[in-house]
């Protein structure tokens, strides 16, 4: 397998999915004051449901996707800090677009915590627009969408 291939995660990847997710999100705990939702996900269930796609050998990045009738929801994207700046996130975001198109879905939606300001700089560069900002329990979230051609 090439290092840049993106493939569906399998049961053997669950530990790596958890490790990369935890590494990617751990730094936000103090800033936002709660554990980021992706760190508490049932990674084994998500992998078994076919929602997780990984890249790297060992795994350096992943996305968790949920198919809906009218959009693809990007539930989580995680890149191991050691791989920051290497293009892993960019490749994963391109994969999400391609996956939505392959499924015949017209847009991708996601949200990020308002305190994760780095993401607010990244997503617009990839064609995402802010739809709304909404508080869900302890989470102040900025909701984005990207319409696909």
PEVEN-V913789 format. One record per pair of residues at least 6 apart in sequence whose C-alpha atoms are under 7 Angstrom apart, sorted by the first residue. I is the first residue (numbers start at 1). GAP is how many residues later the second one is. Records with the same first field share a line. If there is no record, write none. Layout:
I = GAP + GAP
//
This chain:
3 = 52 + 53 + 54
4 = 51 + 52
5 = 50
6 = 47 + 48 + 49
7 = 46 + 47 + 48
8 = 42 + 44 + 45 + 46
9 = 38 + 43 + 44 + 45
10 = 37
11 = 33 + 36 + 37
14 = 29 + 30 + 33
16 = 43
17 = 26
18 = 25
20 = 40 + 41 + 58 + 59 + 60
21 = 17 + 18 + 57
22 = 17
23 = 57 + 58
24 = 54 + 55 + 56 + 57
25 = 11 + 14
29 = 6 + 7
31 = 84
32 = 83
38 = 38
46 = 6
51 = 13 + 14 + 15
52 = 10 + 11 + 12 + 13
53 = 9 + 10 + 11
54 = 7 + 8 + 9
55 = 6 + 7
60 = 19 + 20 + 23
61 = 17 + 18 + 19 + 27
62 = 15 + 16 + 17
63 = 13 + 14 + 15 + 29
64 = 10 + 11 + 12 + 13
65 = 7 + 8 + 9 + 10
66 = 6 + 7 + 8 + 9
67 = 6
70 = 35 + 36
71 = 34 + 35 + 36 + 37 + 38
72 = 28 + 33 + 35 + 36 + 37
73 = 35 + 36 + 37
74 = 34 + 35 + 36
75 = 35
79 = 9 + 10
100 = 8
106 = 41 + 42
107 = 38 + 39 + 40 + 41
108 = 37 + 38 + 39
109 = 35 + 36 + 37
110 = 33 + 34 + 35
111 = 30 + 31 + 32 + 33
112 = 29 + 30 + 31
113 = 26 + 27 + 28 + 29
114 = 26 + 27 + 28
127 = 19
128 = 16 + 17 + 18
129 = 15 + 16 + 17
130 = 12 + 13 + 14 + 15
131 = 12 + 13 + 14
132 = 10 + 11
133 = 8 + 9 + 10
134 = 6 + 7 + 8
135 = 6
//
